[in-house]
């Protein structure tokens, strides 16, 4: 059974690995277990996602081009307590110690069994206390009420079903309410790069669920040359 983040919403995991095949396999497996999962091929791409999305855990590879996993873990730990599960092909004790010194919560050598990954992810989430949060949890726009922490949308008193892609899109826009969000930050593609057409289609579908007139959107607005903005009441 999948562990959840606070308020019983699915935990959101960021998988950072330059090995495209392995990254996709990890994403696919964790999504099948009920998690929200975002992928990034580098520390740079991971940072872009972390600017607009909140994650409950990071699965991080050590050996990556550019900034390696050790350095990235240390940088994360300077400003955040988000748990980190590090993946590495290096099995020496010294490497494991180095990872722990950089603030890593757990360490897993490659290759590994998917079931072990799931057990370790759930174990980390269970022992990680929810961070204190004094921010606004619910936003209002027109007939809609959106709960950020639960990722639930209600329109005119009725619950509105969101696909996983729509849920990630709306949560990103809600966290950045009344501020334009770039298309690259709205992408949930495992490559970490935005697909403008896919995002536009998702926005169109989401508008049908929240706007009185989707052709003349009042709340989910297009920002020319940038991306989109969610305007709240």
C-alpha positions as YAML, in Angstrom:
chain: A
units: angstrom
residues:
- id: 1
  name: UNK
  ca: [0.00, 0.00, 0.00]
- id: 2
  name: UNK
  ca: [1.27, 3.46, -0.90]
- id: 3
  name: UNK
  ca: [2.09, 5.92, 1.85]
- id: 4
  name: UNK
  ca: [0.61, 9.38, 1.52]
- id: 5
  name: UNK
  ca: [1.67, 12.88, 2.31]
- id: 6
  name: UNK
  ca: [-0.12, 14.96, 4.89]
- id: 7
  name: UNK
  ca: [-3.92, 15.20, 4.71]
- id: 8
  name: UNK
  ca: [-4.13, 11.84, 2.92]
- id: 9
  name: UNK
  ca: [-3.14, 13.17, -0.50]
- id: 10
  name: UNK
  ca: [-0.74, 11.03, -2.59]
- id: 11
  name: UNK
  ca: [2.92, 11.72, -1.92]
- id: 12
  name: UNK
  ca: [4.66, 13.57, -4.76]
- id: 13
  name: UNK
  ca: [8.08, 12.13, -5.62]
- id: 14
  name: UNK
  ca: [10.80, 13.76, -7.73]
- id: 15
  name: UNK
  ca: [13.02, 11.24, -9.57]
- id: 16
  name: UNK
  ca: [16.36, 12.75, -10.66]
- id: 17
  name: UNK
  ca: [18.48, 10.49, -12.90]
- id: 18
  name: UNK
  ca: [20.19, 11.13, -16.23]
- id: 19
  name: UNK
  ca: [19.58, 7.50, -17.29]
- id: 20
  name: UNK
  ca: [16.38, 8.02, -19.31]
- id: 21
  name: UNK
  ca: [15.41, 4.34, -19.36]
- id: 22
  name: UNK
  ca: [15.84, 3.84, -15.61]
- id: 23
  name: UNK
  ca: [14.12, 7.14, -14.82]
- id: 24
  name: UNK
  ca: [11.08, 6.16, -16.85]
- id: 25
  name: UNK
  ca: [10.95, 2.71, -15.27]
- id: 26
  name: UNK
  ca: [11.07, 4.18, -11.76]
- id: 27
  name: UNK
  ca: [8.40, 6.75, -12.65]
- id: 28
  name: UNK
  ca: [6.14, 4.12, -14.19]
- id: 29
  name: UNK
  ca: [6.49, 1.77, -11.22]
- id: 30
  name: UNK
  ca: [5.87, 4.44, -8.58]
- id: 31
  name: UNK
  ca: [2.88, 5.83, -10.49]
- id: 32
  name: UNK
  ca: [1.41, 2.32, -10.58]
- id: 33
  name: UNK
  ca: [1.77, 2.26, -6.79]
- id: 34
  name: UNK
  ca: [-0.35, 5.41, -6.48]
- id: 35
  name: UNK
  ca: [2.27, 8.15, -6.15]
- id: 36
  name: UNK
  ca: [2.42, 11.42, -8.03]
- id: 37
  name: UNK
  ca: [5.79, 11.35, -9.81]
- id: 38
  name: UNK
  ca: [7.81, 13.96, -11.68]
- id: 39
  name: UNK
  ca: [11.07, 13.17, -13.47]
- id: 40
  name: UNK
  ca: [14.18, 15.27, -14.13]
- id: 41
  name: UNK
  ca: [17.35, 14.30, -16.05]
- id: 42
  name: UNK
  ca: [19.65, 16.69, -14.15]
- id: 43
  name: UNK
  ca: [20.01, 18.79, -11.02]
- id: 44
  name: UNK
  ca: [19.26, 21.88, -13.10]
- id: 45
  name: UNK
  ca: [15.95, 20.49, -14.32]
- id: 46
  name: UNK
  ca: [15.13, 19.28, -10.80]
- id: 47
  name: UNK
  ca: [15.62, 22.80, -9.46]
- id: 48
  name: UNK
  ca: [13.18, 24.19, -12.03]
- id: 49
  name: UNK
  ca: [10.53, 21.73, -10.87]
- id: 50
  name: UNK
  ca: [11.22, 22.51, -7.21]
- id: 51
  name: UNK
  ca: [10.61, 26.21, -7.85]
- id: 52
  name: UNK
  ca: [6.96, 25.56, -8.67]
- id: 53
  name: UNK
  ca: [6.08, 22.18, -7.16]
- id: 54
  name: UNK
  ca: [6.16, 20.78, -3.64]
- id: 55
  name: UNK
  ca: [7.67, 17.32, -3.27]
- id: 56
  name: UNK
  ca: [7.49, 14.85, -0.40]
- id: 57
  name: UNK
  ca: [10.61, 12.88, -1.35]
- id: 58
  name: UNK
  ca: [13.48, 12.97, -3.87]
- id: 59
  name: UNK
  ca: [14.94, 9.83, -5.46]
- id: 60
  name: UNK
  ca: [18.38, 11.01, -6.53]
- id: 61
  name: UNK
  ca: [21.14, 9.41, -8.61]
- id: 62
  name: UNK
  ca: [24.77, 10.10, -7.67]
- id: 63
  name: UNK
  ca: [26.52, 10.03, -11.05]
- id: 64
  name: UNK
  ca: [25.07, 12.72, -13.32]
- id: 65
  name: UNK
  ca: [26.65, 15.12, -15.82]
- id: 66
  name: UNK
  ca: [27.10, 18.63, -14.54]
- id: 67
  name: UNK
  ca: [26.22, 18.87, -10.86]
- id: 68
  name: UNK
  ca: [26.40, 15.39, -9.33]
- id: 69
  name: UNK
  ca: [23.96, 13.94, -6.83]
- id: 70
  name: UNK
  ca: [26.20, 14.49, -3.80]
- id: 71
  name: UNK
  ca: [26.56, 18.21, -4.48]
- id: 72
  name: UNK
  ca: [22.85, 18.56, -5.26]
- id: 73
  name: UNK
  ca: [21.89, 16.75, -2.04]
- id: 74
  name: UNK
  ca: [24.11, 19.08, -0.04]
- id: 75
  name: UNK
  ca: [22.58, 22.14, -1.70]
- id: 76
  name: UNK
  ca: [19.06, 20.87, -0.99]
- id: 77
  name: UNK
  ca: [19.89, 20.21, 2.64]
- id: 78
  name: UNK
  ca: [21.13, 23.79, 3.10]
- id: 79
  name: UNK
  ca: [17.58, 25.08, 2.71]
- id: 80
  name: UNK
  ca: [15.18, 22.13, 2.98]
- id: 81
  name: UNK
  ca: [14.44, 19.04, 5.06]
- id: 82
  name: UNK
  ca: [12.82, 17.15, 2.19]
- id: 83
  name: UNK
  ca: [13.86, 13.47, 2.48]
- id: 84
  name: UNK
  ca: [16.32, 12.11, -0.09]
- id: 85
  name: UNK
  ca: [16.77, 8.49, -1.22]
- id: 86
  name: UNK
  ca: [20.05, 8.22, -3.10]
- id: 87
  name: UNK
  ca: [20.68, 5.70, -5.89]
- id: 88
  name: UNK
  ca: [24.21, 4.73, -6.83]
- id: 89
  name: UNK
  ca: [26.21, 2.08, -8.60]
- id: 90
  name: UNK
  ca: [28.98, 2.61, -6.05]
- id: 91
  name: UNK
  ca: [28.70, 0.20, -3.13]
- id: 92
  name: UNK
  ca: [31.72, 1.15, -1.05]
- id: 93
  name: UNK
  ca: [31.11, 2.08, 2.60]
- id: 94
  name: UNK
  ca: [32.95, 5.37, 2.11]
- id: 95
  name: UNK
  ca: [30.50, 6.40, -0.61]
- id: 96
  name: UNK
  ca: [27.54, 5.60, 1.63]
- id: 97
  name: UNK
  ca: [29.07, 7.60, 4.46]
- id: 98
  name: UNK
  ca: [29.65, 10.52, 2.11]
- id: 99
  name: UNK
  ca: [25.99, 10.44, 1.11]
- id: 100
  name: UNK
  ca: [24.85, 10.47, 4.73]
- id: 101
  name: UNK
  ca: [27.18, 13.39, 5.42]
- id: 102
  name: UNK
  ca: [25.41, 15.30, 2.67]
- id: 103
  name: UNK
  ca: [22.07, 14.80, 4.42]
- id: 104
  name: UNK
  ca: [20.77, 11.78, 2.51]
- id: 105
  name: UNK
  ca: [18.08, 9.83, 4.41]
- id: 106
  name: UNK
  ca: [18.68, 6.44, 2.80]
- id: 107
  name: UNK
  ca: [20.98, 4.80, 0.29]
- id: 108
  name: UNK
  ca: [20.25, 2.18, -2.38]
- id: 109
  name: UNK
  ca: [22.74, 0.47, -4.67]
- id: 110
  name: UNK
  ca: [22.10, -0.34, -8.33]
- id: 111
  name: UNK
  ca: [20.75, -2.64, -9.57]
- id: 112
  name: UNK
  ca: [17.79, -2.97, -7.21]
- id: 113
  name: UNK
  ca: [14.42, -4.68, -7.04]
- id: 114
  name: UNK
  ca: [11.41, -2.36, -7.54]
- id: 115
  name: UNK
  ca: [9.76, -3.86, -4.47]
- id: 116
  name: UNK
  ca: [12.73, -2.83, -2.32]
- id: 117
  name: UNK
  ca: [12.50, 0.70, -3.73]
- id: 118
  name: UNK
  ca: [8.83, 0.86, -2.74]
- id: 119
  name: UNK
  ca: [9.57, -0.42, 0.77]
- id: 120
  name: UNK
  ca: [12.32, 2.14, 1.29]
- id: 121
  name: UNK
  ca: [10.20, 5.00, -0.08]
- id: 122
  name: UNK
  ca: [7.30, 4.10, 2.22]
- id: 123
  name: UNK
  ca: [9.62, 3.71, 5.21]
- id: 124
  name: UNK
  ca: [11.10, 7.18, 4.65]
- id: 125
  name: UNK
  ca: [7.68, 8.79, 4.24]
- id: 126
  name: UNK
  ca: [6.35, 7.14, 7.41]
- id: 127
  name: UNK
  ca: [9.16, 8.47, 9.58]
- id: 128
  name: UNK
  ca: [9.18, 11.96, 8.05]
- id: 129
  name: UNK
  ca: [7.01, 14.40, 10.02]
- id: 130
  name: UNK
  ca: [4.85, 16.75, 7.96]
- id: 131
  name: UNK
  ca: [6.43, 20.19, 7.73]
- id: 132
  name: UNK
  ca: [4.73, 23.08, 9.54]
- id: 133
  name: UNK
  ca: [2.57, 24.95, 7.09]
- id: 134
  name: UNK
  ca: [0.90, 28.25, 7.82]
- id: 135
  name: UNK
  ca: [0.07, 28.98, 4.19]
- id: 136
  name: UNK
  ca: [-3.40, 29.25, 2.68]
- id: 137
  name: UNK
  ca: [-4.78, 25.81, 1.86]
- id: 138
  name: UNK
  ca: [-7.98, 26.73, 0.01]
- id: 139
  name: UNK
  ca: [-8.41, 29.06, -2.94]
- id: 140
  name: UNK
  ca: [-11.65, 30.45, -4.39]
- id: 141
  name: UNK
  ca: [-12.26, 31.37, -8.01]
- id: 142
  name: UNK
  ca: [-15.82, 31.86, -9.21]
- id: 143
  name: UNK
  ca: [-17.98, 28.85, -8.37]
- id: 144
  name: UNK
  ca: [-14.89, 26.80, -7.51]
- id: 145
  name: UNK
  ca: [-13.09, 26.01, -4.28]
- id: 146
  name: UNK
  ca: [-9.70, 24.30, -4.52]
- id: 147
  name: UNK
  ca: [-7.92, 22.71, -1.55]
- id: 148
  name: UNK
  ca: [-4.17, 22.77, -2.25]
- id: 149
  name: UNK
  ca: [-3.19, 20.31, 0.48]
- id: 150
  name: UNK
  ca: [-5.80, 17.71, -0.52]
- id: 151
  name: UNK
  ca: [-5.64, 18.50, -4.25]
- id: 152
  name: UNK
  ca: [-9.44, 18.51, -4.45]
- id: 153
  name: UNK
  ca: [-11.68, 20.74, -6.56]
- id: 154
  name: UNK
  ca: [-15.31, 21.55, -5.76]
- id: 155
  name: UNK
  ca: [-17.57, 23.53, -8.09]
- id: 156
  name: UNK
  ca: [-20.94, 24.82, -6.92]
- id: 157
  name: UNK
  ca: [-20.86, 22.30, -4.07]
- id: 158
  name: UNK
  ca: [-20.07, 19.31, -6.30]
- id: 159
  name: UNK
  ca: [-16.78, 17.44, -6.39]
- id: 160
  name: UNK
  ca: [-14.96, 17.72, -9.74]
- id: 161
  name: UNK
  ca: [-12.87, 14.79, -10.98]
- id: 162
  name: UNK
  ca: [-9.33, 15.70, -12.02]
- id: 163
  name: UNK
  ca: [-7.02, 13.47, -14.01]
- id: 164
  name: UNK
  ca: [-3.52, 13.08, -12.58]
- id: 165
  name: UNK
  ca: [-2.14, 15.50, -15.18]
- id: 166
  name: UNK
  ca: [-4.87, 18.07, -14.45]
- id: 167
  name: UNK
  ca: [-4.28, 17.71, -10.70]
- id: 168
  name: UNK
  ca: [-0.56, 18.46, -11.07]
- id: 169
  name: UNK
  ca: [-1.30, 21.37, -13.42]
- id: 170
  name: UNK
  ca: [-3.90, 22.95, -11.14]
- id: 171
  name: UNK
  ca: [-1.76, 22.48, -8.03]
- id: 172
  name: UNK
  ca: [1.20, 24.19, -9.71]
- id: 173
  name: UNK
  ca: [-0.95, 27.12, -10.78]
- id: 174
  name: UNK
  ca: [-2.60, 27.34, -7.35]
- id: 175
  name: UNK
  ca: [0.72, 27.40, -5.48]
- id: 176
  name: UNK
  ca: [1.66, 30.33, -7.75]
- id: 177
  name: UNK
  ca: [-1.80, 31.92, -7.70]
- id: 178
  name: UNK
  ca: [-2.05, 35.33, -9.43]
- id: 179
  name: UNK
  ca: [1.51, 34.92, -10.74]
- id: 180
  name: UNK
  ca: [2.35, 33.87, -14.33]
- id: 181
  name: UNK
  ca: [3.87, 30.38, -14.56]
- id: 182
  name: UNK
  ca: [6.10, 29.42, -17.47]
- id: 183
  name: UNK
  ca: [5.19, 26.45, -19.64]
- id: 184
  name: UNK
  ca: [8.46, 24.74, -18.72]
- id: 185
  name: UNK
  ca: [7.34, 24.70, -15.08]
- id: 186
  name: UNK
  ca: [3.94, 23.26, -15.98]
- id: 187
  name: UNK
  ca: [5.37, 20.24, -17.75]
- id: 188
  name: UNK
  ca: [4.93, 16.85, -16.06]
- id: 189
  name: UNK
  ca: [6.77, 15.06, -18.86]
- id: 190
  name: UNK
  ca: [9.44, 12.68, -17.63]
- id: 191
  name: UNK
  ca: [12.07, 14.36, -19.78]
- id: 192
  name: UNK
  ca: [11.70, 17.51, -17.72]
- id: 193
  name: UNK
  ca: [11.02, 19.57, -20.85]
- id: 194
  name: UNK
  ca: [7.71, 21.18, -21.67]
- id: 195
  name: UNK
  ca: [5.52, 19.95, -24.50]
- id: 196
  name: UNK
  ca: [3.56, 23.12, -25.36]
- id: 197
  name: UNK
  ca: [0.84, 21.28, -27.23]
- id: 198
  name: UNK
  ca: [0.23, 18.83, -24.39]
- id: 199
  name: UNK
  ca: [0.09, 21.62, -21.81]
- id: 200
  name: UNK
  ca: [-2.32, 23.66, -23.97]
- id: 201
  name: UNK
  ca: [-4.64, 20.65, -24.29]
- id: 202
  name: UNK
  ca: [-4.57, 20.08, -20.52]
- id: 203
  name: UNK
  ca: [-5.33, 23.75, -19.89]
- id: 204
  name: UNK
  ca: [-8.27, 23.61, -22.31]
- id: 205
  name: UNK
  ca: [-9.71, 20.59, -20.50]
- id: 206
  name: UNK
  ca: [-9.18, 22.19, -17.09]
- id: 207
  name: UNK
  ca: [-10.92, 25.37, -18.24]
- id: 208
  name: UNK
  ca: [-14.02, 23.34, -19.08]
- id: 209
  name: UNK
  ca: [-14.12, 22.24, -15.47]
- id: 210
  name: UNK
  ca: [-13.64, 25.61, -13.77]
- id: 211
  name: UNK
  ca: [-14.81, 28.32, -16.18]
- id: 212
  name: UNK
  ca: [-18.38, 29.42, -16.90]
- id: 213
  name: UNK
  ca: [-17.27, 30.24, -20.46]
- id: 214
  name: UNK
  ca: [-14.08, 28.31, -21.33]
- id: 215
  name: UNK
  ca: [-13.71, 30.30, -24.58]
- id: 216
  name: UNK
  ca: [-13.41, 33.51, -22.56]
- id: 217
  name: UNK
  ca: [-11.59, 32.36, -19.44]
- id: 218
  name: UNK
  ca: [-11.77, 34.61, -16.42]
- id: 219
  name: UNK
  ca: [-9.65, 32.59, -13.99]
- id: 220
  name: UNK
  ca: [-7.26, 30.34, -15.91]
- id: 221
  name: UNK
  ca: [-5.72, 32.98, -18.12]
- id: 222
  name: UNK
  ca: [-3.13, 32.84, -20.89]
- id: 223
  name: UNK
  ca: [-0.11, 35.09, -20.39]
- id: 224
  name: UNK
  ca: [1.29, 35.80, -23.83]
- id: 225
  name: UNK
  ca: [4.93, 34.83, -24.23]
- id: 226
  name: UNK
  ca: [5.07, 33.18, -20.79]
- id: 227
  name: UNK
  ca: [2.45, 30.56, -19.99]
- id: 228
  name: UNK
  ca: [-0.60, 30.64, -17.75]
- id: 229
  name: UNK
  ca: [-1.95, 32.26, -14.61]
- id: 230
  name: UNK
  ca: [-4.64, 31.24, -12.14]
- id: 231
  name: UNK
  ca: [-6.50, 34.34, -10.93]
- id: 232
  name: UNK
  ca: [-8.31, 33.93, -7.63]
- id: 233
  name: UNK
  ca: [-11.12, 35.95, -6.04]
...
